[in-house]
Amino acid sequence: MSLASLRVDLGDNDVARAVAGAQNENLKLIERRLGIRVGQRGAELLVHGSAESAALGARLLEGLATVARAGRRVFRDDVEQAIQVMGHEGDAQGLLHGPVLSRGGRHVAPKSLAQKRYVDAIRSSDIVFGIGPAGTGKTYLAMAMAVAHLHERKVKRIVLARPAVEAGEKLGFLPGDLAEKVNPYLRPLNDALRVMMDADRAAQLIEDGTVEVAPLAFMRGRTLDDAFAILDEAQNTTIEQMKMFLTRLGCNSKAVVTGDVTQVDLPAGKVSGLMHARTVLKDVEGIVFSEFTDVDVVRHPLVQEVVRAYERAEAAAAPPEPDEEP
């Protein structure tokens, strides 16, 4: 195995400190994950290891420096995700652009190339589907884009909808009226909203109707003008519900539909509206389907392993393909 030592001159001590992280935690993470050594003298970093790993480390450090020069703080999670992106995609360009939304010193921005393509699709298209496993940022980034559009006065309201389909439970056994029964199903959307803005501001926008969080059934018969509409957990819509939601879109509006086709909770025999839409709308100009995989999971690192373990189990349990006729 050939060894290499590469110098990375970041040109600015403040940028170097931002890349290194508090007590050099980012550099220590890079060393551990890539199996290299990173020395620092002022704004200059010396990367030592195998030729391939050292080259990867140098590119990673240069990419993180670009993030720091743009005024963004480099978090440990950014480094972790950049390493994964570079390992699978060859570069970390998903990190090297402005944030979707800034709040309280933290920035909401894509952390993988699939997330970047998703955000770019939302910017350029009026109907976008985000399909993939849990933890890939589908709803989170859609929420961030919706709040950014509202702040920039590109839309006048945000509409968040979710089908009230039970995962092994029955609504009828829950206490309270209809609003109280469906509230637990809408809480994830409320939680995401409150991450994007102060709780008081979010409550005010919900109270005055600028932001509406509602069960999908409440969308019937309406037209959504000047709105950013998000349909979450769309794998649990029926074909009729999906068609109903998509045809609510009015003038100057966007719709983002998110879901995970591996977690359908519909009764047996019911076809998922999301899976059906992916088939019948795939060739419609102006509609974009953004697909995510376990590589794009940005929750706890073990979430990726959980997703992969279930995928392996499902593949092993799948019936074998029938032999072809002779």
KEKE-3310 file (N, C-alpha, C; in steps of 0.2 Angstrom, whole numbers, plus 5000, padded with zeros to 4 digits):
npx = (5004:5004:5009:5005:5008:4999:4997:4986:4981:4972:4972:4967:4966:4954:4945:4951:4950:4936:4934:4941:4934:4927:4939:4946:4937:4931:4942:4947:4937:4937:4950:4947:4937:4942:4954:4966:4980:4979:4987:4990:4995:4993:4984:4987:4985:4991:4989:4990:4992:4986:4987:4975:4966:4971:4970:4956:4953:4959:4952:4939:4942:4945:4932:4924:4930:4926:4912:4914:4919:4909:4902:4895:4893:4903:4897:4898:4889:4888:4901:4901:4891:4896:4907:4901:4894:4904:4910:4901:4897:4908:4911:4908:4898:4885:4885:4890:4883:4872:4861:4845:4836:4839:4841:4842:4856:4859:4859:4848:4850:4854:4861:4866:4869:4857:4847:4851:4847:4833:4829:4833:4824:4811:4813:4812:4801:4783:4776:4782:4788:4794:4802:4806:4816:4813:4820:4827:4826:4815:4802:4807:4815:4806:4797:4806:4808:4795:4793:4803:4799:4787:4792:4799:4789:4784:4773:4757:4752:4754:4750:4748:4746:4740:4737:4725:4728:4729:4742:4741:4732:4716:4706:4693:4694:4700:4700:4689:4684:4683:4694:4702:4705:4713:4724:4736:4741:4745:4754:4769:4771:4768:4778:4789:4787:4789:4802:4807:4804:4801:4792:4781:4779:4775:4764:4756:4754:4748:4736:4730:4728:4737:4746:4741:4737:4731:4720:4720:4708:4701:4704:4696:4686:4692:4702:4718:4726:4740:4749:4759:4759:4760:4760:4761:4767:4762:4761:4751:4739:4724:4721:4711:4712:4725:4724:4714:4720:4731:4724:4720:4728:4731:4732:4749:4755:4763:4766:4772:4775:4777:4784:4785:4787:4789:4782:4768:4752:4739:4723:4723:4723:4721:4727:4741:4741:4752:4761:4754:4754:4767:4769:4759:4761:4774:4779:4775:4777:4784:4782:4791:4800:4809:4820:4826:4838:4845:4858:4856:4851:4849:4848:4851:4866:4864:4851:4853:4858:4847:4838:4844:4845:4832:4829:4837:4831:4819:4822:4827:4816:4807:4798:4805:4810:4800:4805:4810:4800:4804)
npy = (4994:5011:5025:5042:5060:5074:5092:5104:5120:5131:5144:5154:5157:5157:5150:5138:5135:5133:5122:5113:5112:5112:5109:5101:5092:5088:5085:5074:5065:5064:5058:5046:5040:5039:5033:5040:5052:5069:5083:5100:5116:5132:5139:5128:5112:5095:5080:5063:5047:5031:5032:5034:5036:5048:5057:5057:5063:5075:5081:5082:5090:5102:5104:5106:5118:5127:5127:5134:5146:5152:5156:5147:5137:5123:5108:5093:5083:5088:5084:5070:5067:5072:5063:5051:5055:5057:5045:5038:5045:5052:5066:5081:5090:5092:5099:5112:5124:5138:5139:5132:5138:5149:5149:5155:5154:5141:5132:5126:5115:5105:5089:5079:5073:5068:5075:5088:5088:5086:5098:5107:5103:5106:5120:5123:5116:5114:5103:5091:5075:5067:5052:5039:5031:5032:5046:5053:5066:5071:5077:5086:5095:5099:5106:5116:5123:5127:5136:5146:5150:5157:5167:5174:5179:5173:5164:5164:5157:5141:5125:5110:5093:5077:5060:5052:5038:5023:5015:5001:5004:5010:5024:5026:5021:5031:5044:5059:5072:5073:5082:5080:5067:5065:5073:5067:5062:5072:5079:5076:5085:5097:5098:5098:5111:5119:5118:5126:5139:5151:5145:5153:5162:5152:5147:5158:5160:5148:5151:5162:5157:5157:5147:5131:5116:5100:5086:5075:5073:5085:5093:5091:5097:5110:5124:5128:5142:5153:5145:5134:5118:5103:5086:5074:5057:5050:5038:5031:5036:5033:5029:5038:5048:5053:5058:5068:5077:5082:5088:5099:5110:5127:5143:5150:5141:5128:5110:5098:5081:5068:5052:5035:5020:5008:5007:5005:5007:5004:4996:4978:4974:4987:4999:5009:5026:5034:5025:5022:5034:5036:5028:5032:5046:5048:5052:5064:5081:5093:5088:5081:5067:5063:5052:5043:5035:5023:5029:5042:5044:5055:5054:5047:5038:5024:5022:5021:5008:5001:5002:4996:4983:4979:4979:4969:4958:4958:4956:4943:4936:4937:4929:4917:4921:4915:4901:4903:4899:4884)
npz = (5000:4995:5003:5007:5009:5010:5008:5014:5011:5019:5020:5029:5046:5054:5046:5046:5060:5061:5052:5059:5071:5088:5100:5091:5086:5074:5065:5072:5070:5056:5055:5062:5054:5041:5043:5043:5047:5053:5053:5060:5057:5060:5047:5039:5034:5036:5028:5031:5025:5017:4999:4993:5003:5009:4999:4998:5011:5009:4999:5006:5017:5010:5004:5016:5020:5011:5014:5027:5023:5018:5028:5036:5050:5054:5058:5068:5063:5049:5045:5046:5037:5025:5023:5021:5009:5000:5000:4993:4982:4977:4979:4989:4985:4988:5000:4997:4995:4997:5012:5014:5024:5038:5055:5071:5071:5067:5052:5039:5028:5013:5015:5007:4990:4985:4992:4989:4975:4977:4984:4974:4964:4970:4970:4957:4951:4951:4956:4967:4971:4985:4989:4999:5012:5031:5039:5029:5027:5019:5023:5032:5024:5015:5023:5027:5015:5012:5023:5020:5007:5012:5020:5011:5004:4993:4993:5001:5011:5020:5019:5027:5026:5030:5029:5039:5044:5052:5060:5064:5074:5080:5075:5081:5094:5101:5112:5112:5101:5082:5078:5089:5089:5077:5079:5085:5073:5066:5073:5070:5059:5065:5074:5066:5060:5071:5073:5063:5065:5078:5093:5097:5086:5076:5082:5081:5067:5064:5071:5064:5052:5042:5042:5040:5047:5044:5043:5028:5023:5025:5014:5003:4990:4990:4984:4982:4982:4979:4988:4998:4998:5007:5007:5018:5023:5012:5007:5013:5007:4997:4980:4975:4985:4983:4970:4972:4981:4973:4963:4970:4968:4965:4958:4957:4966:4975:4977:4988:4989:5001:5006:5011:5003:5008:5020:5021:5027:5024:5022:5018:5001:4997:4986:4986:4985:4982:4977:4965:4959:4956:4946:4936:4934:4930:4918:4916:4911:4921:4933:4946:4952:4966:4972:4987:4996:5009:5010:5011:5024:5038:5051:5068:5066:5067:5062:5048:5048:5053:5043:5032:5037:5038:5024:5020:5026:5021:5007:5008:5012:5002:4989:4977:4960:4947:4937:4920:4906:4896)
capx = (5000:5008:5007:5005:5007:4996:4996:4980:4982:4965:4973:4964:4966:4947:4942:4954:4947:4930:4934:4944:4929:4929:4944:4948:4933:4930:4948:4947:4932:4940:4955:4945:4933:4946:4960:4972:4982:4978:4991:4988:4999:4989:4979:4989:4983:4995:4985:4995:4989:4986:4986:4968:4962:4974:4967:4949:4953:4961:4946:4934:4944:4944:4925:4922:4933:4921:4906:4916:4920:4902:4899:4891:4897:4904:4895:4900:4885:4890:4907:4899:4887:4901:4911:4896:4892:4910:4911:4896:4896:4914:4912:4903:4895:4879:4886:4893:4879:4868:4856:4838:4833:4843:4837:4846:4863:4859:4856:4844:4853:4854:4867:4868:4867:4850:4844:4852:4843:4827:4828:4833:4817:4806:4814:4811:4795:4777:4774:4788:4787:4800:4801:4812:4815:4813:4826:4831:4825:4810:4797:4810:4817:4800:4795:4811:4807:4789:4794:4807:4794:4783:4796:4801:4782:4782:4767:4754:4751:4757:4745:4751:4741:4743:4731:4724:4728:4732:4747:4739:4727:4709:4704:4687:4695:4704:4695:4688:4680:4687:4700:4707:4707:4718:4729:4742:4744:4747:4760:4775:4771:4768:4785:4794:4786:4792:4810:4809:4803:4800:4785:4776:4777:4772:4757:4752:4753:4742:4730:4727:4727:4743:4749:4736:4739:4724:4719:4720:4701:4699:4706:4691:4682:4695:4707:4724:4730:4746:4750:4764:4755:4764:4756:4766:4765:4758:4760:4745:4733:4722:4722:4707:4714:4730:4721:4710:4725:4735:4720:4718:4733:4728:4737:4755:4756:4768:4764:4777:4772:4782:4781:4790:4783:4790:4779:4761:4748:4732:4721:4725:4719:4720:4733:4744:4740:4759:4764:4751:4756:4774:4768:4755:4763:4782:4781:4771:4782:4783:4782:4798:4801:4815:4821:4831:4840:4848:4864:4853:4848:4853:4846:4856:4869:4861:4845:4855:4859:4841:4835:4848:4844:4825:4829:4840:4827:4813:4824:4827:4809:4804:4798:4810:4807:4798:4809:4807:4797:4809)
capy = (5000:5017:5031:5049:5066:5080:5098:5108:5126:5134:5152:5158:5154:5157:5145:5132:5133:5131:5116:5108:5111:5113:5104:5097:5086:5087:5082:5068:5061:5062:5053:5039:5037:5038:5030:5044:5057:5076:5088:5106:5122:5138:5138:5123:5105:5090:5074:5058:5040:5028:5037:5035:5039:5054:5061:5058:5067:5082:5084:5083:5096:5108:5105:5109:5125:5131:5129:5138:5152:5154:5159:5142:5134:5116:5104:5086:5080:5089:5080:5063:5066:5073:5057:5046:5057:5057:5038:5035:5049:5055:5072:5083:5096:5093:5104:5118:5129:5141:5135:5133:5142:5150:5150:5154:5152:5135:5132:5120:5114:5098:5085:5073:5075:5067:5080:5094:5087:5087:5105:5110:5101:5110:5127:5124:5113:5115:5097:5086:5069:5064:5045:5036:5028:5037:5049:5055:5073:5072:5081:5092:5100:5102:5111:5122:5127:5131:5142:5150:5153:5161:5172:5178:5181:5169:5161:5168:5152:5135:5120:5104:5088:5070:5055:5049:5031:5020:5010:4995:5006:5012:5030:5026:5020:5036:5049:5066:5073:5071:5085:5077:5060:5066:5077:5064:5060:5079:5081:5077:5091:5103:5098:5101:5118:5123:5118:5131:5145:5151:5142:5158:5164:5146:5147:5164:5159:5143:5154:5166:5153:5157:5140:5126:5109:5097:5079:5076:5073:5092:5096:5090:5103:5116:5126:5131:5147:5156:5141:5129:5112:5097:5080:5069:5050:5049:5030:5029:5038:5029:5032:5043:5053:5056:5062:5074:5082:5085:5093:5105:5115:5133:5148:5152:5136:5122:5104:5093:5075:5064:5046:5029:5015:5002:5008:5006:5005:5004:4989:4973:4975:4994:5001:5015:5032:5036:5020:5022:5040:5036:5025:5035:5052:5048:5055:5071:5086:5098:5084:5078:5062:5063:5046:5043:5028:5023:5033:5049:5045:5059:5054:5043:5033:5017:5022:5018:5001:4998:5002:4991:4976:4977:4978:4962:4953:4958:4953:4936:4933:4937:4922:4917:4922:4908:4899:4904:4893:4882)
capz = (5000:4995:5007:5004:5013:5006:5012:5012:5014:5019:5019:5034:5052:5056:5042:5048:5066:5059:5049:5064:5076:5095:5102:5085:5086:5067:5063:5075:5067:5050:5056:5064:5049:5035:5044:5041:5052:5051:5058:5059:5059:5058:5042:5035:5037:5033:5028:5030:5025:5011:4994:4991:5009:5010:4993:5000:5016:5007:4996:5011:5020:5005:5004:5022:5021:5007:5019:5032:5020:5016:5034:5040:5055:5052:5063:5067:5058:5042:5043:5046:5031:5020:5023:5018:5002:4996:4999:4988:4976:4974:4981:4994:4982:4992:5006:4995:4993:5003:5016:5013:5029:5043:5061:5078:5070:5063:5045:5036:5021:5010:5017:5002:4984:4983:4996:4985:4969:4979:4985:4967:4961:4973:4968:4949:4949:4955:4960:4968:4975:4989:4991:5002:5019:5036:5041:5024:5026:5015:5026:5035:5019:5012:5028:5027:5009:5013:5027:5016:5003:5016:5022:5005:5001:4987:4994:5006:5016:5020:5020:5029:5026:5031:5029:5046:5043:5058:5060:5069:5079:5077:5077:5084:5101:5104:5115:5110:5094:5076:5079:5095:5087:5072:5082:5085:5067:5063:5077:5067:5055:5070:5077:5061:5059:5077:5072:5058:5068:5086:5094:5097:5079:5073:5085:5078:5060:5064:5073:5059:5046:5037:5042:5041:5048:5043:5039:5021:5021:5025:5008:4998:4988:4990:4979:4986:4978:4983:4994:4998:5001:5009:5009:5022:5024:5006:5005:5016:5003:4992:4973:4975:4989:4980:4964:4975:4984:4968:4959:4974:4967:4962:4954:4961:4971:4975:4981:4989:4992:5004:5008:5011:5000:5012:5026:5019:5033:5021:5023:5013:4995:4995:4982:4989:4980:4981:4972:4959:4956:4954:4939:4931:4933:4929:4912:4915:4912:4927:4940:4948:4957:4969:4976:4992:4999:5015:5010:5013:5031:5042:5058:5071:5062:5068:5058:5042:5049:5054:5036:5028:5040:5036:5017:5019:5028:5016:5001:5010:5013:4995:4985:4972:4954:4944:4931:4913:4902:4891)
cpx = (5004:5005:5008:5004:5005:4995:4990:4980:4975:4966:4970:4963:4959:4944:4945:4951:4940:4929:4937:4938:4932:4933:4946:4943:4931:4936:4949:4943:4934:4945:4952:4941:4937:4952:4967:4974:4981:4982:4989:4993:4996:4984:4981:4988:4988:4991:4990:4991:4990:4985:4979:4964:4965:4971:4960:4949:4955:4955:4940:4936:4943:4936:4922:4924:4928:4915:4908:4917:4914:4898:4895:4896:4897:4903:4898:4896:4886:4896:4905:4895:4891:4905:4907:4895:4898:4912:4907:4896:4902:4915:4907:4900:4888:4879:4888:4889:4875:4863:4849:4835:4838:4839:4842:4853:4864:4856:4853:4847:4854:4861:4869:4866:4860:4845:4845:4847:4835:4825:4828:4826:4812:4807:4811:4804:4789:4774:4780:4786:4794:4799:4807:4811:4815:4820:4830:4830:4819:4805:4801:4812:4811:4797:4799:4809:4800:4790:4798:4803:4789:4786:4798:4795:4781:4776:4764:4752:4754:4751:4749:4746:4744:4736:4731:4723:4732:4737:4746:4735:4721:4707:4698:4688:4698:4698:4694:4684:4685:4694:4705:4709:4713:4724:4736:4745:4747:4753:4767:4776:4771:4775:4790:4793:4789:4799:4812:4808:4801:4793:4780:4774:4773:4765:4753:4750:4747:4736:4726:4726:4732:4746:4743:4738:4732:4725:4718:4712:4698:4700:4701:4687:4685:4700:4712:4728:4735:4748:4756:4761:4760:4759:4762:4763:4760:4757:4754:4738:4731:4723:4718:4709:4720:4728:4717:4715:4729:4731:4717:4722:4730:4734:4743:4756:4761:4765:4770:4774:4777:4780:4787:4786:4784:4786:4771:4756:4740:4730:4723:4720:4719:4727:4735:4744:4747:4762:4761:4753:4763:4774:4765:4757:4771:4784:4778:4776:4780:4782:4788:4797:4808:4816:4827:4832:4843:4854:4862:4851:4852:4851:4852:4859:4866:4854:4847:4855:4852:4837:4838:4846:4837:4825:4832:4835:4821:4815:4825:4821:4805:4804:4802:4806:4806:4803:4806:4805:4803:4807)
cpy = (5006:5022:5038:5054:5072:5086:5102:5114:5130:5142:5156:5154:5152:5151:5138:5130:5130:5124:5111:5107:5112:5107:5099:5091:5084:5083:5075:5063:5059:5057:5046:5036:5035:5034:5034:5049:5064:5080:5095:5111:5128:5136:5132:5116:5100:5083:5068:5051:5037:5034:5039:5038:5046:5059:5063:5063:5074:5085:5086:5089:5103:5109:5108:5116:5129:5132:5134:5145:5156:5157:5154:5139:5126:5112:5097:5082:5081:5085:5073:5062:5067:5067:5052:5048:5056:5049:5035:5039:5052:5062:5075:5089:5097:5098:5111:5123:5132:5137:5137:5138:5143:5152:5149:5152:5145:5136:5125:5120:5106:5095:5079:5076:5074:5073:5087:5094:5088:5094:5109:5109:5105:5118:5128:5121:5114:5109:5092:5081:5067:5057:5042:5034:5034:5040:5052:5063:5075:5078:5087:5097:5103:5108:5118:5126:5130:5137:5148:5154:5158:5168:5177:5181:5179:5166:5165:5163:5145:5130:5113:5098:5081:5065:5052:5041:5028:5015:5005:4998:5009:5019:5030:5025:5026:5041:5055:5066:5072:5075:5082:5071:5061:5070:5074:5062:5066:5081:5082:5083:5097:5103:5100:5108:5122:5123:5124:5138:5145:5149:5147:5161:5158:5146:5152:5163:5153:5146:5158:5163:5153:5150:5135:5119:5105:5090:5080:5076:5080:5096:5095:5096:5110:5118:5130:5136:5150:5152:5136:5123:5106:5092:5075:5062:5048:5042:5028:5033:5033:5033:5038:5049:5057:5061:5069:5079:5085:5090:5099:5111:5121:5137:5149:5147:5131:5116:5100:5087:5070:5057:5040:5023:5008:5002:5009:5003:5004:4996:4984:4974:4982:4996:5008:5020:5034:5031:5020:5029:5040:5032:5029:5043:5053:5052:5062:5076:5091:5094:5080:5073:5061:5056:5046:5036:5029:5027:5040:5050:5050:5060:5050:5038:5026:5016:5019:5010:4997:4997:4997:4984:4974:4976:4971:4957:4953:4955:4945:4932:4933:4931:4923:4918:4915:4907:4901:4898:4891:4884)
cpz = (5000:4999:5004:5010:5009:5011:5009:5015:5013:5019:5024:5041:5055:5052:5045:5055:5065:5057:5055:5070:5083:5097:5097:5084:5078:5064:5066:5072:5060:5050:5057:5058:5043:5036:5042:5047:5049:5056:5056:5061:5056:5053:5037:5038:5033:5034:5027:5030:5019:5005:4993:4997:5010:5005:4995:5006:5014:5003:5001:5015:5016:5005:5010:5023:5016:5011:5024:5029:5019:5022:5038:5045:5053:5058:5062:5062:5051:5040:5042:5039:5025:5018:5019:5010:4998:4995:4994:4982:4973:4976:4986:4991:4986:4998:5003:4992:4999:5006:5013:5017:5035:5049:5067:5077:5067:5056:5043:5029:5019:5013:5013:4995:4982:4986:4992:4979:4971:4980:4978:4964:4964:4971:4961:4947:4954:4959:4960:4973:4979:4992:4993:5009:5024:5037:5035:5022:5022:5017:5029:5030:5016:5016:5027:5020:5009:5017:5024:5011:5006:5018:5017:5001:4994:4987:5000:5012:5015:5022:5021:5030:5027:5032:5036:5045:5049:5057:5066:5075:5076:5080:5082:5092:5104:5107:5111:5103:5089:5077:5084:5093:5082:5074:5082:5078:5063:5067:5074:5063:5059:5073:5072:5060:5065:5077:5068:5060:5075:5087:5094:5090:5075:5076:5082:5071:5060:5066:5068:5053:5041:5036:5044:5042:5049:5041:5032:5019:5021:5018:5002:4996:4988:4984:4982:4981:4982:4989:4992:5001:5002:5011:5012:5022:5018:5004:5008:5013:4999:4985:4973:4979:4986:4974:4967:4978:4978:4964:4963:4972:4963:4959:4959:4967:4970:4979:4981:4992:4994:5006:5008:5009:5003:5018:5025:5024:5030:5022:5017:5007:4992:4991:4985:4983:4978:4976:4965:4955:4953:4947:4934:4929:4931:4923:4911:4916:4917:4933:4940:4953:4960:4974:4981:4994:5006:5016:5012:5020:5035:5049:5062:5066:5062:5063:5051:5042:5050:5047:5032:5031:5038:5028:5016:5021:5023:5009:5002:5010:5007:4992:4979:4965:4950:4938:4925:4910:4897:4884)
residu = (MET:SER:LEU:ALA:SER:LEU:ARG:VAL:ASP:LEU:GLY:ASP:ASN:ASP:VAL:ALA:ARG:ALA:VAL:ALA:GLY:ALA:GLN:ASN:GLU:ASN:LEU:LYS:LEU:ILE:GLU:ARG:ARG:LEU:GLY:ILE:ARG:VAL:GLY:GLN:ARG:GLY:ALA:GLU:LEU:LEU:VAL:HIS:GLY:SER:ALA:GLU:SER:ALA:ALA:LEU:GLY:ALA:ARG:LEU:LEU:GLU:GLY:LEU:ALA:THR:VAL:ALA:ARG:ALA:GLY:ARG:ARG:VAL:PHE:ARG:ASP:ASP:VAL:GLU:GLN:ALA:ILE:GLN:VAL:MET:GLY:HIS:GLU:GLY:ASP:ALA:GLN:GLY:LEU:LEU:HIS:GLY:PRO:VAL:LEU:SER:ARG:GLY:GLY:ARG:HIS:VAL:ALA:PRO:LYS:SER:LEU:ALA:GLN:LYS:ARG:TYR:VAL:ASP:ALA:ILE:ARG:SER:SER:ASP:ILE:VAL:PHE:GLY:ILE:GLY:PRO:ALA:GLY:THR:GLY:LYS:THR:TYR:LEU:ALA:MET:ALA:MET:ALA:VAL:ALA:HIS:LEU:HIS:GLU:ARG:LYS:VAL:LYS:ARG:ILE:VAL:LEU:ALA:ARG:PRO:ALA:VAL:GLU:ALA:GLY:GLU:LYS:LEU:GLY:PHE:LEU:PRO:GLY:ASP:LEU:ALA:GLU:LYS:VAL:ASN:PRO:TYR:LEU:ARG:PRO:LEU:ASN:ASP:ALA:LEU:ARG:VAL:MET:MET:ASP:ALA:ASP:ARG:ALA:ALA:GLN:LEU:ILE:GLU:ASP:GLY:THR:VAL:GLU:VAL:ALA:PRO:LEU:ALA:PHE:MET:ARG:GLY:ARG:THR:LEU:ASP:ASP:ALA:PHE:ALA:ILE:LEU:ASP:GLU:ALA:GLN:ASN:THR:THR:ILE:GLU:GLN:MET:LYS:MET:PHE:LEU:THR:ARG:LEU:GLY:CYS:ASN:SER:LYS:ALA:VAL:VAL:THR:GLY:ASP:VAL:THR:GLN:VAL:ASP:LEU:PRO:ALA:GLY:LYS:VAL:SER:GLY:LEU:MET:HIS:ALA:ARG:THR:VAL:LEU:LYS:ASP:VAL:GLU:GLY:ILE:VAL:PHE:SER:GLU:PHE:THR:ASP:VAL:ASP:VAL:VAL:ARG:HIS:PRO:LEU:VAL:GLN:GLU:VAL:VAL:ARG:ALA:TYR:GLU:ARG:ALA:GLU:ALA:ALA:ALA:ALA:PRO:PRO:GLU:PRO:ASP:GLU:GLU:PRO)
# end
